[in-house]
Amino acid sequence: MVSILLLVLVFSLNKSSTYTVAYGANANDVNSDNNNELNNRLLISDISGQIAGSDIDTDKEQVQQVLQQIHKQVAITAGEDEATNAIKQISSIIHLNPNGALAQSLSFLAKQQAAGNIDIVKQAAMKVADRMSKGDDDLGKSFAQDVEQSSGTQFGESSVPPVPLSTSSNPRIESDQSIMEGIGEEPDTDEKEANAVDKGEVRTLASNIIVPDDTPFKSNECDGSLNKFVPNPFIKSIGSTRFLVQDCVTVVGEVIWTHYINTDGDANFNIKLDSKYNSLLTPANNSPEFKGALHVEVVCQGPNKSKDPIKVNQCKSPKYDGPKFSLPKVGTRVQVTGTYLLDINEGGHAEIHPAYKVVFNPPPSPPTPSPADNSLIADAGHSRPDQTVNGGSQVILDGSQSRNPSGAPLTYAWTQISGPPIQLSTPTESKTSFTAPSNLQADTTMTFKLTVTNPAGVSDIDTVSVLVKHGANTKGTPYQAGYDHGCSDAKLPSSKRYINQPGKGPESHSQEFMSGYNAGFSACSTK
């Protein structure tokens, strides 16, 4: 996950409220501390507004002071990351249950703060910090308990019986049954998911994701009967917590991770897709958390013990009347049919949720029939093995095998679908190239789309993937030489720069050299 950039995603939980959540992990940003501070201020302001809006006797500024005291104390005791986590947890719970025990306890503390009883506020903040430092990050249950115990005040029906800290040597075990279960933090990932995307990026992903027509990609076997058992409804708008891309798909791959059964009764597994399905993956699926796999959720396969207000009635009201699935083990090849979506709530990864059909050890897919001779065919490289390259190396994308049987000329358009952004040299020609990103923190798959069009306006598309190996030695390459010159020139006046000397201009160097030069100049200009 390397250095962390918190991206603020704003999405609507209903028509009248706005939910602000910070997600992370962008390895290229160096301003994560400033972003943390900004996002924490935004979250604190948002929480305070929610509580003050629900209780006219509560002053927003006093709530802010209480939350700032909690953040400060947790940062001192458990570190800045845990302090940020505490604020995010409070935000999640308040938005799910704005009149619950946690909201009531914060309102109570704000009134005590306004009355000058700051010792009660400090005591509550210290208890939160102590719990967080011991690994108990379940504020949904513990915060109200602590305030109740210290003040003798009971906060509504959402309160739970006090539980001493000493009852468990591993407080995280208790949080498995907590109110936080299922709030955007399923067992497979968390809000700091690598390669997380914002809403604008999700819109771009959704428009570029390719669902080929060849069997068994698209399916008509999702009848919608299981959607009512998914607590976050499917809404075809970026403002929702999830964004539906394609109603129903069928994919094939190998199970590489399982989690049976979730507290809400759902069963989760991840599958490494056969290569023909890779266009369904987003950058978040190619993160270290997912390892290039597609997430699958099978609803209502066990008892629902969740206390999450959104999930508490899942599979109970209405009562689940769907199939009971045989759940695969790691290493099993499966064919899964279900509703395909991007989950903005967890960084924009793609998943199937709910699954409607799971077939063990499916027969091999029949080969795609050869097209008729009059078919327009785009070939971005599917007729050749996918490329694996080192960071900093020059990569050529070759669409020259695309064909138009009529012999009329074709137009070409290359676009990038996933991976760190790069500049294509000639995106409107049959062949194009780029310099593979260097200094990657993990092996990264980059996907590109080729669209070919004939004079009649008929188009065809194809995709190709390139695996860029991280940590590769780039010494001695034109890219590294260019990088070194660029870094040196960044510190010199224009007249002294290497690139401005006779015979040393950009026209005298390869594109790979100039890519390295520009990267080096940019990097060293900021130092």
CORSUL-V983728 format. One record per backbone hydrogen bond with DSSP energy under -0.5 kcal/mol. NH is the residue of the N-H (numbers start at 1). CO is the residue of the C=O. If there is no record, write none. Layout:
# CORSUL-V983728
nh->(NH	NH)
co->(CO	CO)
This chain:
# CORSUL-V983728
nh->(6	7	7	9	9	10	11	11	12	13	14	17	19	20	21	21	23	23	24	29	35	36	37	38	39	40	41	42	43	44	45	46	47	48	49	50	51	52	53	54	55	58	63	64	65	66	67	68	69	70	71	72	73	74	75	76	77	78	79	79	83	84	85	86	87	88	89	90	91	92	93	94	95	96	97	100	104	105	106	107	108	109	110	111	112	113	114	115	116	117	118	120	121	122	123	124	125	126	127	128	129	130	131	132	133	134	134	135	136	137	139	141	142	143	144	145	146	147	148	149	150	151	152	156	159	167	168	173	174	174	175	176	176	177	178	181	183	184	189	193	195	196	196	197	202	203	204	205	206	207	208	209	211	212	217	219	223	227	229	230	231	233	235	237	240	243	244	244	245	246	249	250	251	253	254	255	256	257	259	262	265	267	268	269	270	271	272	273	273	274	277	278	280	281	285	286	287	291	292	292	293	293	294	295	296	297	298	299	301	302	305	305	306	307	311	312	314	316	317	317	320	325	327	331	332	334	335	336	337	338	339	340	341	342	343	344	345	346	347	348	349	351	352	353	353	354	355	356	357	359	361	375	377	377	384	387	389	391	392	393	395	397	397	398	399	399	402	403	405	407	411	412	413	414	415	417	418	424	425	429	432	434	436	436	444	446	447	448	449	450	451	452	452	453	454	457	460	462	464	466	467	468	468	469	469	472	474	477	480	481	482	483	484	485	486	487	488	489	490	491	492	496	497	497	500	501	504	508	509	514	515	516	517	518	519	520	521	522	523	524	525	526	526	527)
co->(4	5	23	7	21	8	9	19	239	17	17	14	11	18	9	19	7	21	191	26	31	32	33	34	35	36	37	38	39	40	41	42	43	44	45	46	47	48	49	50	51	55	59	60	61	62	63	64	65	66	67	68	69	70	71	72	73	74	74	75	79	80	81	82	83	84	85	86	87	88	89	90	91	92	93	97	100	101	102	103	104	105	106	107	108	109	110	111	113	112	116	117	117	118	119	120	121	122	123	124	125	126	127	128	129	130	131	132	131	135	137	138	138	139	139	141	142	143	144	145	146	147	148	154	156	164	165	170	170	171	171	172	173	174	175	178	180	182	186	190	25	24	193	347	198	199	200	201	202	203	204	205	209	210	214	248	221	224	226	227	229	231	233	235	237	342	235	242	340	340	338	217	336	334	272	332	270	270	268	266	262	298	259	296	257	294	254	271	292	252	274	275	277	278	282	282	284	287	285	287	285	290	271	350	269	352	267	297	265	265	263	303	263	178	308	308	311	313	313	318	315	323	325	255	329	253	359	251	357	249	354	246	351	243	349	342	241	343	344	343	343	341	295	339	351	297	297	337	337	335	333	372	375	403	381	465	467	469	436	390	434	395	432	396	397	430	399	377	375	404	453	428	451	427	449	447	447	422	433	426	397	395	393	434	468	466	418	464	415	462	413	450	460	411	458	454	452	450	448	446	387	444	466	389	467	469	472	474	474	477	478	479	480	481	482	483	484	485	486	488	489	493	493	494	497	498	501	505	506	510	511	512	513	514	515	516	517	518	519	520	521	522	523	524)
